[in-house]
Amino acid sequence: MQYDYWSSPKGRISRGTYAKRMLILLGILMLLILPEVLFPYSNLVAFLVTVPVIYVWLLMCMQIIKRLHDLDASGWWCLPALIPYLGWIYVLFLAFKRGNPGPNRFGPPPAAGKTNPLLQAQVGSSLRSPKRRRRFRYRRTDDTGEFE
């Protein structure tokens, strides 16, 4: 199974994955902009914040492209997200629009409830060979109520 990178525009992501990733990136973006709000006239803060903000913004664009791929649309349809105010409505629309259930030109459908491939080796091995736990059963030996 191929690991689904956040910074790659290839592949498809489901609505839930898209919403989670966009909320995480939006939170990071707000934390990055916070020093600029606290120190509005500092050129040093503006310089240090600019590169990470652009990187997070590009990651958000990659998530929009992957979501568009799930809808069987080209990645160029991420450009309406750049329109002020209307772009956020478009981003929310993508979070609620149901994707194509089958494979399309961008790949197979995203698996529902897919686990992290890095953790799958640990979880998968325990699922393949489950250890049976012994359960101790208490049996009455006689009518006195004593247990064995």
Buried (B, 14 or more C-beta within 10 A) or exposed (E): EEEBEEEEBBBBBBBEBBBBBBEBBEEBBEEBBEBBEEEEEEEEBBEEBEEBBEEBEEBBBBBBBBBBBBBBBEBEBBEBBEEEEEBEEBBEEBBEBEBBEEEBEBBEBBEEEEEEEEEEEEEEEEEEEEEEEEEEEEEEEEEEEEEE
